[in-house]
Amino acid sequence: MTQQEIHNYKCTLSPELLEKAKKELTEDHDTLKQEIQTIRERILRCPGLKPRVDDRFLIKFLRARKFDQERTYSLIINYYTMKKENEDIYTNMTPKCIKPLLDTQLVTVLPKPSKLGETVIVFRPGRWDPEKYPMEDIYRASFLINSAVVESEEAQVNGVRYINDLSDFGWVHAKNFTPTFAKKFSTMIQDAFPMRVKGIHYLHQPSVFEYVFSMIKPFLKEKLRKRLHFLGDKVEGLHEYIDPENLPEEYAGKLPSLDSPEFIDRLVARDQEFEDDAKFGFVSMTIQHQSKKSQDAMENLPGTFKKLNVD
């Protein structure tokens, strides 16, 4: 990677968002370059890791952890640990590889933000056909959409808001969902991805949702649990957070139907970027089981979560 490619960041934030980043994320324009350089030097010292070190990549992680260097370092390590420990999923992690699934509009992004500027991601698992697509492809779709979203500096500063629309979600879907995947999804969103989740809204929950949520809930931190909204069929509940002018008709909004290929087409056009990104990660890594103290910090969650033996 050339010096020009490394130092490729040019701020696109408005004066208002710069002020918000300063107030909410402790971002300081005068020390930004040094903050980026500090985290760059540290991750380059991590044994066995071949990381991306360009400014645009690193600033996403710094903003996600409010420029706390220790927490940013842990987030980056977790990000690459997920890739290493789940190589079967992260193989073929490009839009073209799962385009048929993406074309179902299983995951998409609203064209306009919430009232507070958050990017709104809509997840509709009822559109998933388990006989055609494995659960790994659901994870891939989520990861790719999330990755595309956080390239936006507005999303980095304002965060994201999810709408989980469970229309047509039934037992044929639920029976494929396991605690293992519940943990993978939860870990990615909370601990291994540079994204600030400001809220998750559940719509049209069927009775089988209780079964699925019982697997998800143990892995959710208290901070995120407080940001869950269970609306049932009361789609108007979204209007508190998202102006009806910016919602599709499915959610009592003023926009046309949610289905639109434009976002997916733009995502697929960036296929090469995801191929390039796949070249980075742990070439080798040494892992050890968590200490009792670390296990307590994870609220005694079941499973075999591991950590890196790093400085």
N, C-alpha and C positions, 0 to 999 in steps of 0.2 A: 504494500500500500504506500503510495507516494505521500510526501508531505502535503501536497495540495489536496489529496483525497482525505488525509487525516484531519486537516484543519478546514473542513468544508462547510462549517456552520455559519449561516447568515440569518440573523434574527428576523422573523417575519411578524412578530407580535405587534399589535397596536399599542399606542401609549397606555390605553386603559388596561390592556392585559399585562403589559409590563409592570404596571403598578400592582395589579392583582398578584402576579407572580412574586413580587417583592414582599407583599403583605402576607400572603398565604403560604408561600413556599420558601420564604427567606432568600429568594434569588437576588443576587447583587451583581449588577452589570460590571462594576469595577473589579470584582474578584472572580468573575465567571470563568475566564480562561485558566486561572490558577486552580479553581475547583475541578475543572475538567482534567487538567494536567495531573493533579494529585491522584484522582481515581484511575487515570490511565496508567500511571507509573505503578500503582499498587497491583492492578490486575495483571499487568505484564510480569509481575514477580510470582504470580500463582503457578506452582509446579504443574506441568502437564497441560496447561491451558493455552490454546491459541485463540485469543479473543479479538473481536472487533474493537478498534481503539479510536475510530474517527469521532470527531466532536458531535456530529448529529446523532450518533448511536448513544454515546455516553450521557448526553444531556437529558435524554428521555429517562434514564435511570435516576439521575440526580434529582430531577423534578418529581419523580414518583416517590422519592423518599425525602423530599424537602431539604435537599442538599446536606443531609447528614451523611458524612463519608462512610461511617461504619455500616449503616443500614443500606446505603447504596452498594457498597462492596458485597454485602450478603445477598442482596437482590440479584446482582450480576452473577455471582457464583451459583445461586439457586437456579437462575435462568439456564445456565449451561449444564448444571447437574441434571435438570429435567431432560435436557436433550440427550445426555449421555446414558441416563438410566432408562430411557424410553426410546432407544434407537429404532425399534420396530415402528413406532408412530412417526418419529421425525424423519424417517426415510421417506423420500417422495413428498416432502413438505413443500409443494408448490401448487399454485392455483390450477394449472393445466392438468395435474394428476387427479384432481377431484372435481373437475369442472362439471360433470353431469350432476353431482350432488349440489354444487353451488348454484346451478341453474334452477334448482327446485325452489330457490329463495328461502332455504332453510334458515340462513342467517343473512341479514341485510342491514343497511344503515339508513336512517331517515335523512332526507336531504337537508333538513334544517334542525338546529339544536333545540335544547330545552330552554326554559325561561332563564336559566342561569348559565346558558352557553354550553352545557354538556352535550357531547355527541351521543345520539341515541341509537343503540344497537338493538335490533329486534331478532329474537331467536324463536323459531317456530318448529319445535321437534316433531309435531304431528305430521309434518311433511316428509319426514324421514321414512324410507322403506327399508327395514332391517334385512329384508331378503336380497336387496341390491347392494347395500352399503354397510360395511362393518362399523362398529362403534368407534374404531380408530379414525374413520373418516369424519365423524362428528367432531372429534377433538381437533383434527387437522383444519376443518372449516372454521372452527372458533378461533384457533390460533392465528390463522391467516387473516381473518377479518380484523381481529384485535390488532395484529401487527400493522395492517394498513391504516387503521384508525389512529394509532399513536404516532404515526409519522407526522401528523398534524400538530403543530405547536399549540393551537387552540385546544385540542383535546388533551395535550400534556398538562396544560395549565388549568383548564376547566373541569377535566375529568370526563367520565362517561356514565351514562344511565342505561340500564338494560330493561327491555320489555320482553318477558318470557311468556309468549302467547301459546297456551297449551290446548288450543282448539284441535280436535281430532287426535289428541294424544290418548292412547289406550294401552291395554295390557300387552299388545303385540310389540309396543315400544318399551314399556316399563320392564318387561321380563329380560330385556337385554342389558339393562342398566345394573351395574354391580357396585359394591362398596369400593372396589379398586378404582373404577373409573370416577366415582364420586370424589375420591381423594385426589386423583390426577387433576380433574377440573378445578377443584377447590384450591389446590396447591398452586396451580398455574395462575389463577386470578389473584390470589391473596399474597403469595410469597415468591413467585417466580416469573413475574411479568411486569413491565414498567407501565402500569395503568392504575389510575385512581378511580375506583368504583364508587360513585356517589349515591347509587340507588338501584334496586332490582325490583321490578313490578311484575307480579304474576297475574295472568289473566286466564279466565275460563278453565280453572283447575278441575279436572275430573276426580272422582273418588280415588282412583289408583295413584293420584299424585301423592297422597299421604305415604304410600309405600316408598315411592322414590325419594321424597323429601326426608324420610326417616334415615336414609343412607347419607344424604347430603349434610344434614344438620350437625352431626358430630364434628364435622371438619370445618365448620364456619366459626370464625372468630366473633367475639361479642360485638365488635365494632361493625362488622358487616351484617350481623343478625339484626341490628337496630335499623338497618337501611333496607330491610325487606318489606315489601308492601303486597298483601294478598287481596286482590280486588275482585276475584270471581268474574261475574259477568258485568260488573259495574265499570265499564271502560271509561266512563266520565271521570273516574278517580284519577286518571292520568292528567286531567286538565289542570290540576293543582300545580303540576311540575312542567307540563308541556302545553304551550298555547294550542288551542284547537286549530288555529291557522296553520300550524306546523305538523299536524297529525293527519294521517290518511282517514278515509271514510270508515274504515273498519273499526276505528277507535273514536267514533263520533267527531271526526275532524273535518277539515275543509279541503284537504288535498285529495287527489285521485287515489285509486287503489294502490296499496303498498307495493305490489309486484312491479318491478322495473329492472331490466337487465343492465342498466347503465353502470351501477356500482360494480357489479361482477365483471363486466367487460373491462373496466379500468383496473380491477384487481388482476385479471388474467394478463393484461398488457404489461404487468410488472413481474411476470414470471421469472425473468432472468435475475432480478434482484433477490428473489427468494432462493434461487439456485446458488447465487454467490454467497448468501448468508449462511447456507448449509455447510460451507467450507470451514466455518469457525466453530470452535468448541473444544472439549477435552480430548486431547490425543491420548492421554493416559491420566488416570486419577487414582488416588488412594483414598478409600473410604473406611470409616469405622462406625460402629453402632453408637448411637447417642448415649451420653452420660445420663445418669438418673436425673440430674438437674435439668438437662436439656429436654428430657422426656416430660418432666413436670411442666416445663414451659409450653409444651405442645398439648397441654391439657389431657395427657394420657390417651391420646388418640390411638386407635388400633392400627396395625400394619407394620411395615418395616421401613419407615422413613429413615433416611441416612443423611449424613452430612460429610462434607469434605474435610480432610485433615490438612488444613491450610493455616497460614500465619494469621 
